[in-house]
Amino acid sequence: MSDELVKLTTYFGERQRTGGRFLADALLDIYERHEVRTSVLLRGVEGFGLKHHLRTDRLLTLSEDLPLVAVAVDTRARVEAMLGEVMGLERHGLVTLERAVAEIEDPGEELQLTIYLGRQERIGGRPAFVAVCDLLRRHGVAGATVLLGVDGTAHGERRRARFFARNADVPVMVIAVGPGEQVARVLPELRDRLITLERVRICRRDGVALAAPGQDAPLEKLMVIASEHAELVRRLRASGARGVTCIRGIWGFHGDHAPHGDRLLQLRRHAPVVTVIVDSPERITSSFEIAAELTRRRGLVTSLAARAG
C-alpha cells in the first residue's frame, strides 16, 4: 500500500443537484473517469447539515432527501488531480481529506482499518463481510461495522447497484478499529484486499472512558457506533452541532458482543448504526460529552483527525 494514499469524503443530500443532474452521479462519474482505485457511495438513514434541516427515514415527509456520503481512496497524486473537479461542482455540504498510513509503525497505536469488498463476495461459502468480521473479532479488534454501498468503483471500474440485478460487485465497506498489534495480525489474511489504515483514538468502549478526542487537527471526525441513534441526533441538533450523518450497518460487532445484524420478525432493530460528526476540535468536545452520556453502557466512540478539502 502506497504511503501516499488519501481518503476523500463528501457529505451532501440525496436530492442535491449540480448542472441539472444529481450530485451523486456527477461525483461518481468523476471517480470513474479518473479510474479511482476504490470508491463507495453510502446512503444514510438520518442527519442534518449547517442549516439543521433534519432528514430521516423514520418519517415519510422527511425521507425524500436522505444524507449521502461518498468516499474515494487513491494515491495523493490521483486525488489531487481530480480534487479541482470535485470542488468545482455546485454543491452544499462538506468535503474532507484524511491521510492513510502505509504501515504500522507502533504496535501500540490505535488504527482504523477499512476493508473494501463486493456485496455478494463469498469466503468459504459465507458472505465475505461475515467472514471478515469473524476474523477481526478472533484477533481481538475492538469493533467492526459493515456498510452497504449503492455505487462506487473497484480497481478503477464502476460498480453501480441496479434494480433486478445481483449487484455482486457493488462495494461494501468494513470499518474496524483496534490496537495496531491486533490489526497487524489480521493484515496477512487481507493481503489481496483493498484496504486503508488510519490513525484513530478509541475514546469509549461499552461505557469505559479511554481517551479524549484529539485537539491538534483543523477538523475532528467523531464516530459513534451503537444500535440506537435517534436520541443522539436530537441532542446533537439541539446543541448546535454543525452536521451529523447516520449510516445503518448490515452487520458488525464491538467488544465482546457477538457479531449481529437485523433479522426477520424482530420488534426492534439491532444492526449497528455509525453516527459521524465532523467539526472543529472545540465543538467536537461538546458533541463528545453528549455521545459519552448516551453510550454510558454500550457503544463504541472513536476520534479521527481530518482537514477540509
N, C-alpha and C positions, 0 to 999 in steps of 0.2 A: 504494500500500500504506500502510495506516494506521501512524502511528508508535506506536500502542498495541497492536500485535499481540503476543500472548503464546502460547507453546507449553506446553501442559500434558501431561506424560508420566507414565504409570503403569506400574510394573513389578510383575508378580504371576505366579501359577502358573495353568496351564491349567485345572485342576480346582478351583480355589478358588471357593467358593460364598458367596453373601450373600442372606439372606432366602429360602432354599430354591431359588435359581437360580444359574446360573454368573455370576461377577463380570463376565466379558467382556460378556455380554448386558446386564447391568444398566448398565454403563458406556456402551455404545453406544446404549442406549435413552435415556440422559440426553443424549448428544450429539445424537441425532435430535430429541428433544423441544425442545431449545434451538436447533435448526437451526444447529448449529456449521458454520462456513464450510468447514472440511475436517478430517477425522479419518481415522485408519487404524489397524487392529489388525494387529500383526505377530506371527507365531509363530516363536519361537526354536528353535534346534537343541540348545542346551546352556546350562547356567547353574546358579547356586546363589544362595541368599539368606543372611540373617543366621545361620541355623542350619546353613549349609554342607551342606545336603542336595542332592546332585548330581542334576540332571535332564539327560538326554542322549538323543538319538535314535540313538546308537551302540549302546546296549544295550537290548534289548526290555523288560527288567524295570524300567528307569529312564526309559522313554519315554512313560509314561502321564500325566505331569504336566509337560509342557514349559513353559518360561518364555514369557510373553506380554508384549508392550509395546503400550500404547495411547497414541497421540499425537493430541492435539486442538489446533487452531490457530484463534484468532479474536481479536477485539478484547479489550483488557483488561477492559472493562466486561462483555462477554458471558461471558468465562472466569470472572470473579469472581462473576457471577450464578449459575453452576452449580457453583462450587467447593465450596460448602457441601454440596450433594447428593453430590458425588464423595467428599468427606472423610467424609460420614456413612455411607457403605457399610461394612458389616462386611468387613474385608479385612486381609491381611498383605502387606507389600510397601512400595514406595517411590513417592512422588509428588513430582515436581519441576516447577518453573516456570522457563522461560527466556524472556528478552525478545528479540524480533526488532527489528532496526534498520529504520528507514524508508527510508534511502538511504545510499549510500556517501559518507561524509564525507571519508575519507582514502584515496586510491588505493593507498597503501602498506600499509593494514591488511589482515589476513587474514580471510576470511569463509567461513562455511558457508552454502552456497546449497542449499535443499531445494525440489525441484520435484515437484508432485503431478500424476500423470497417470492415465488409465484403463488397465486391464490390457490391453485389446485395441485401444487407440487407435493410429492409424497416422498417420505423417507421410511424405509422398512415397512411399507404398507399402510402407514399412518400419515395424516396431514403433516407436512413439513413443519408448520408452526407449532404443532403439538409436540413433535419430536424435539425441536429446538428448545422449547420451554422446559421439557423434562431434562434435557442435557444441562441447561443453565441451572436448574434447581439442584440437580445432582452434584454440581460443583460448588454449591453454596452461594451463588449470586443472589443479591438482596431481593431482586424482583424483576419481572419482565411482563410487558403488555403487548399484545398483538393488535395492530391497527390495520384495517382493511382499506386498501386504495380503490379508487374508481377510475383512475387514469394514471399514466406515467410512462417512463422509459426504462429499459433494462439493456445494458451494453449498447446504448445509443439508439435502440429501436423502440418505436411507440408500442405501448401496451394499453389499449383503451377498453374499458368494460362496455359490453353491448348487450341489449336485450336478446333473449333466446340464443345465448351462446354460453359455453362453459367458462369462458374468461380465465382459462387456466394460467395464463402468463401475466395477468394484471398484478402489479406489485402489492405485496404485503410487507409492512414494517414490524419488526420485533424490536422494541426498545427495552434494553436491560441495563441495570445499574448494579455495581458491586465493587469490592476492593480489587485492585489490579492483580493481586495474587490469584484470586478465583477466576477473573476474566482470562488471565493468561492460560489457565488450564483448559479453557474452552476453545481457544483460538485454533489449535491444531486440527480440531474436528470441523472447523468452519473455514478452512483454508481455501476452499473452492467457491466460497460465497462472497457476494458483495457486502462489505461491512464498513462501518466507520467507528472510530474511537474518539471520545471527547472527555476532557477532564470535567468532573462534576463533584458536587458536595451532596452527600446524603444527610439531610437536615433532621428528618424524623422518620422513625420506623415503628409502627404499631404503638404510638404514644410515647416512645422513648426519644428524648431530645438528644441529638448527636452533634449538631453544628448549626451555626447561624448562616444565612445566605451571604454570599460574597459582597464586598463593597468596593472592589477595585476595577470594575469594568464600566463602560458607558451605559450598558443595559444589563439587566439580570433577568434570566428566564427561570421562573419558579414553576415546577411541575408537581401537581398533587394527584396521586393515584389512589382512588377509593371507589367503592361501589355507588356511593351517593354523591351528587354534585349540585342539586338544586339549591340547597341552603347556602352552600359555599358561593355560588354565583350571586344569589340575592345579597349576601353580606358584602361581597366584594363590590358589587354595583353601588350599594348604599355608601360604601366607604370612599368612593371616588376613584377606584382603580381605573386605569386608562384603557384597559382592554383585557378580555378574557375569552378563551376558546376552549370548549369541552369536546372531546372526541371519545366516543364509546368504543372500547376494545371488543374483540370477539373471543378472546382467551387471555389468560395470564395468571400470575401469582405474585405474591410478595411474602417475605419472611418464611415462616414455617407452614403457611397455609397451602393446601393442595391447589394445583392449577385448576381454574374453573372458568366457565362462561355461562351464558344463558341457555336454559333448556326448555323444552316444551312443558306446558302445564304448570309453570311457575307463577306464583302470585306476585312475586317481586323480582326485579331484575338484579342479577348478581355479577354481570360482566363488569370488569374494571373500566373506569372512566378516567381519562387523562385530562386534567384541567391545566391549561397553560396560561400563565400570567407573565407578560413581558413589560417591564417598566424600569424606571431609574432605580438605583440601589436604595435611595431614600424612601420611595413609595413602596418598594418591594418589602421593606421592613414591616410596614403596616399590613400588607397582604399576607405576609408570613405569619403574623400574630393571629390573624383570622383562621388561616389554614391550620395552624397548630392547635387552636381551640377545637376545631371540627374534626381533627384526626387524633384526638387525645386517647382513643382506644385502638383504632385500627386505620391503617393507611400508610402511604409512603410519600415523603416530600423531598424533592431534590432541587438544587440550585445550579445554574449553568451560566457562565459569562457569555455575552453576545455584544454585537455592535450593530447599529443601524446601517442599512445598505445605502 
